[in-house]
């Protein structure tokens, strides 16, 4: 099976190891050259790594049995990396998994969100999986994981208040999207075509 991972930086290394361990012929595309070099060091000739660009994406997608799109641009809509005319040329019965569907999806043919009750639909002979909130399939596990990751930040906000907490913690400050009626996250302002204000000027 030929497996293609788009924007592998968003995928856990464990998932890449599982794919290789299952015997899949894995190709990973990413824009981060440093990350691709790390993957080459880890996997050697067990995976093929390619720079993510239109030419490489089209070439790899056409040959793939399974394409996993995991692009994440925090605060912004996902780019449509795989065009409809490319998907039309895929092997009949191949599968697209659009992990980025919560941010709009990276495939031009994932034109609607599917659900856990009705997770797939077919277009041009290609099976599409575009479930929003995929971790919802394991609600208890995903809730525990999210809580473990966010609780320390919640406690800082509760103990110090918003302004003091973001002054003390640069990660909280970087995560501030809006403040006093201003958009303080550049990707959000760009995606909404609204003015951006640096949060440091307001706090």
C-alpha positions in Angstrom: 0.0 0.0 0.0 1.3 3.5 -0.9 0.6 5.9 1.9 1.1 9.6 1.5 1.4 12.0 4.5 1.0 15.7 3.8 2.5 18.1 6.3 3.9 15.4 8.5 5.0 17.9 11.1 1.4 17.9 12.4 1.4 14.1 12.8 2.9 12.4 15.7 6.1 10.5 15.0 4.4 7.4 16.5 1.8 7.5 13.7 4.6 7.5 11.1 6.3 4.6 12.8 3.0 2.6 12.8 2.5 3.2 9.1 6.1 2.0 8.4 5.6 -0.9 10.7 2.5 -2.0 8.9 4.6 -2.4 5.7 3.2 0.6 3.9 5.3 2.4 1.2 5.3 5.8 3.0 5.9 9.1 1.4 6.0 12.2 3.6 5.7 15.8 2.2 6.5 18.8 4.3 7.7 22.4 3.8 10.1 22.2 6.8 13.4 21.0 5.4 14.8 20.5 8.9 11.9 18.2 9.8 12.4 16.2 6.6 16.1 15.7 7.5 15.1 14.5 10.9 12.7 12.0 9.4 15.4 10.8 7.0 17.7 10.3 10.0 15.0 8.4 11.9 13.6 6.2 9.1 16.4 6.0 6.6 15.2 4.4 3.4 12.0 3.1 5.0 10.2 6.3 3.9 10.5 8.7 1.1 10.6 12.4 2.0 9.8 15.2 -0.4 9.5 19.0 -0.2 5.8 20.0 -0.3 5.1 21.8 -3.6 2.5 21.6 -6.3 4.6 19.3 -8.5 5.5 16.8 -5.8 2.0 16.8 -4.3 0.4 16.0 -7.7 2.9 13.3 -8.5 2.6 11.6 -5.2 -1.2 11.8 -4.8 -1.9 10.2 -8.1 0.1 7.1 -7.1 -1.2 6.9 -3.5 -3.7 4.3 -2.1 -4.1 6.4 1.0 -3.5 10.2 1.5 -3.6 11.7 5.0 -3.7 15.5 5.0 -2.6 17.0 8.3 -1.9 20.6 7.5 -2.2 23.0 10.5 -1.8 26.7 10.3 -2.8 28.0 13.8 -5.6 30.4 13.6 -5.9 30.3 9.8 -7.9 28.4 7.2 -6.1 25.3 5.8 -4.8 25.8 2.2 -6.3 23.7 -0.6 -3.2 21.8 -1.4 -4.7 18.9 -3.5 -6.7 20.1 -6.5 -9.8 18.4 -7.9 -8.2 17.6 -11.2 -5.5 15.6 -9.4 -8.0 13.7 -7.3 -9.9 12.7 -10.5 -6.7 10.9 -11.6 -6.3 8.9 -8.4 -6.5 5.1 -8.3 -10.2 4.0 -8.0 -10.9 2.9 -4.5 -8.1 5.0 -3.0 -8.8 7.0 0.2 -8.4 10.6 1.4 -8.3 11.4 5.1 -8.7 15.1 5.7 -7.5 15.7 9.2 -7.5 19.5 8.5 -11.3 19.5 7.8 -11.8 21.5 11.1 -9.9 24.3 9.4 -11.6 24.0 6.0 -9.8 20.9 4.6 -6.8 20.6 2.3 -8.6 18.7 -0.5 -10.7 20.6 -3.0 -13.2 17.6 -3.0 -13.8 17.6 0.7 -16.6 20.0 0.2 -18.5 19.1 3.3 -17.9 17.8 6.8 -18.8 14.2 7.6 -19.7 12.8 11.0 -18.8 9.8 13.2 -22.2 8.3 12.3 -21.7 8.8 8.6 -17.9 9.2 8.2 -17.3 8.7 4.5 -18.5 9.6 1.0 -17.3 8.9 -2.5 -16.3 11.3 -5.2 -14.6 10.4 -8.5 -14.2 6.8 -7.2 -12.2 8.1 -4.2 -13.4 7.5 -0.7 -13.3 10.7 1.4 -13.1 10.7 5.2 -13.7 14.2 6.5 -15.0 13.9 10.1 -14.8 17.1 12.2 -13.4 16.6 15.7 -11.8 13.2 15.0 -10.7 12.8 18.6 -14.4 12.7 19.5 -14.4 9.0 18.5 -12.6 8.4 21.8 -14.2 11.1 24.0 -12.8 10.1 27.4 -9.2 9.6 26.2 -9.2 12.9 24.2 -10.8 14.8 27.1 -8.1 13.6 29.5 -5.3 14.5 27.0 -6.7 17.9 26.4 -7.3 18.6 30.1 -3.7 17.5 31.0 -2.4 19.9 28.3 -4.5 22.9 29.2 -5.1 22.7 32.9 -1.8 24.5 33.9 -2.7 27.4 31.7 -6.2 27.6 33.1 -4.8 27.7 36.6 -2.5 30.5 35.7 -5.5 32.5 34.3 -7.6 31.8 37.4 -4.9 32.6 39.9 -3.4 35.7 38.2 -6.1 37.1 36.0 -5.8 37.5 32.2 -3.4 40.5 32.1 -1.0 39.3 34.7 -1.0 35.8 33.4 -0.1 36.8 29.8 2.6 39.1 31.1 4.2 36.3 33.0 3.7 33.5 30.4 4.8 34.2 26.7 2.9 31.1 25.5 -0.4 32.5 26.9 0.4 35.9 25.3 1.1 34.2 21.9 -2.3 32.4 22.2 -4.3 35.5 22.8 -6.7 35.9 19.8 -8.7 39.0 20.8 -8.4 41.6 23.5 -10.6 44.8 24.2 -12.2 44.5 20.8 -9.0 44.1 18.8 -7.7 41.0 17.0 -4.3 40.2 18.4 -3.5 37.0 16.4 -2.1 37.8 13.0 -3.4 34.6 11.3 -6.9 35.3 12.5 -6.9 38.9 11.3 -5.6 37.8 7.9 -8.2 35.0 7.5 -11.0 37.5 8.4 -9.5 40.4 6.5 -9.7 42.6 9.6 -7.0 44.9 11.2 -4.4 43.3 13.4 -3.1 44.8 16.7 0.0 43.5 18.5 -1.2 42.4 22.0 2.0 43.9 23.5 0.6 47.3 22.6 -2.6 46.7 24.6 -1.4 45.0 27.7 
